[in-house]
Amino acid sequence: MDEYTSRRRIWELTCPGLPEEVSRVRRWTRDVLGDSTCAEAAALIVSELSTNALLHSASGTASGSMRISLFRTSGSVVLAVTDVGGGATKPHEVAAADGDAHGRGLTLVSALGRRMEVSGDDEGYTVMVELDPGMAEPEPQPAASVRPSTRERH
């Protein structure tokens, strides 16, 4: 049956645009990546991206929503958060001053990930972050064949 099983896994979650959904998304990410060394970094990233979607797009309105996608292979983890558009600007990194209360989120996300890309338009933006492969678990190796011992124990 192994030849029919993909080593790639994809999960998606669509949430209403409510602030309490950020903690749900964070827990969901930890649950999906529970056995991965990058689970905490991924939870932080998805928390930041979903918060940004709620604050800076129509995702945070009464009828808004956001979609979280998680792609996992044996060598990488890719997270993506898609908003419903309607924001004043395209998601981008900002050079925040020392006293600024906002503006460091995407810089932090970019630092935690190996690569970050923003795609989309006024109809909706997706921020995708690929985590450093060193943070993801190594590819599982097939179990070594175990033969019963021929030595007798006394």
C-alpha positions in Angstrom: 0.0 0.0 0.0 3.0 2.4 0.4 3.1 3.0 -3.3 -0.3 4.7 -3.0 0.5 6.8 0.0 1.9 10.3 -0.6 4.6 11.6 1.8 3.0 15.1 1.2 0.2 16.2 3.5 -2.1 19.2 3.1 -4.4 20.6 5.7 -6.7 23.6 5.3 -8.9 25.5 7.7 -11.3 28.3 7.0 -12.3 30.4 9.9 -14.7 33.3 10.4 -13.1 36.7 10.8 -13.3 36.8 14.6 -10.4 37.6 16.9 -10.8 34.4 19.0 -10.1 32.4 15.8 -6.4 33.4 16.1 -6.0 31.2 19.2 -7.9 28.4 17.4 -5.6 28.6 14.4 -2.5 28.5 16.6 -3.8 25.4 18.5 -4.7 23.7 15.2 -1.2 24.4 13.8 0.4 22.9 16.9 -1.9 19.9 16.7 -1.1 19.2 13.0 2.6 19.7 13.5 2.8 18.3 17.1 5.6 15.9 16.3 7.6 18.4 14.3 10.5 20.5 15.7 9.0 23.5 13.9 5.6 23.4 15.6 6.1 26.4 17.9 7.7 28.6 15.1 4.8 27.6 12.8 2.2 28.5 15.5 3.8 31.9 16.0 3.9 32.5 12.3 0.3 31.5 11.7 -0.8 33.6 14.7 0.9 36.7 13.3 -0.4 36.1 9.7 -4.0 35.5 10.8 -3.9 38.5 13.1 -2.7 40.6 10.2 -5.5 39.3 8.0 -8.1 40.3 10.6 -6.6 43.8 11.2 -5.6 44.8 7.7 -8.3 43.3 5.4 -12.0 42.7 5.2 -11.4 39.3 6.8 -11.9 41.0 10.1 -15.4 42.2 9.3 -18.6 40.6 10.4 -18.9 38.6 7.2 -15.2 38.1 6.8 -13.1 34.9 6.9 -9.6 33.7 6.4 -8.1 30.4 5.1 -5.1 28.8 6.6 -3.2 26.1 4.6 -0.4 23.9 5.8 1.7 21.8 3.5 4.0 19.2 5.0 6.5 17.0 3.4 9.3 15.0 5.1 11.7 17.9 4.4 9.7 21.1 4.8 6.6 22.8 6.2 4.9 25.6 4.3 2.2 27.8 5.8 -0.1 30.1 4.0 -2.8 32.5 5.2 -5.3 34.0 2.7 -7.5 37.0 3.5 -10.6 38.1 1.6 -9.1 41.3 0.4 -10.3 44.8 0.9 -7.2 46.0 2.7 -5.7 49.4 2.0 -2.3 48.0 1.1 -0.6 44.8 0.0 1.0 42.9 3.0 4.6 44.1 3.3 7.4 44.4 5.8 7.7 47.8 7.6 10.8 49.3 9.2 9.2 50.1 12.6 10.7 52.7 14.9 11.6 51.9 18.5 8.4 53.4 19.9 6.0 52.0 17.3 3.4 49.6 18.7 2.9 47.8 15.3 5.0 47.0 12.2 7.3 44.2 13.3 5.1 41.2 12.5 6.1 40.4 8.9 9.7 41.1 9.7 9.5 38.5 12.5 7.7 36.1 10.2 10.4 36.6 7.5 13.1 36.0 10.0 11.5 32.7 11.2 11.0 31.4 7.7 13.4 30.4 5.0 11.3 32.2 2.4 8.2 34.4 2.5 6.1 35.4 -0.5 3.0 37.6 -0.9 0.7 37.0 -3.8 -2.8 38.2 -4.8 -4.6 41.4 -5.3 -7.4 43.5 -3.9 -9.7 40.4 -4.0 -7.4 38.7 -1.5 -3.8 38.2 -0.5 -1.9 35.1 0.5 1.2 35.3 2.6 3.2 32.1 2.3 6.1 31.1 4.5 8.4 28.2 4.0 10.1 27.1 7.2 13.8 26.2 7.2 14.2 22.5 6.4 16.5 22.2 9.4 13.4 22.9 11.5 11.3 20.1 9.9 11.7 16.5 10.8 14.0 14.3 8.6 12.4 12.0 6.1 11.3 8.8 7.8 13.4 5.8 7.0 11.9 2.3 6.6 12.2 0.2 9.6 15.1 -2.2 9.5 14.1 -5.7 9.1 14.2 -7.4 12.5 15.1 -11.1 12.7 14.5 -13.1 15.8 17.7 -14.0 17.6 19.1 -17.4 17.0 20.8 -17.4 20.4 19.1 -19.1 23.2 18.9 -17.3 26.5 19.4 -19.3 29.7 
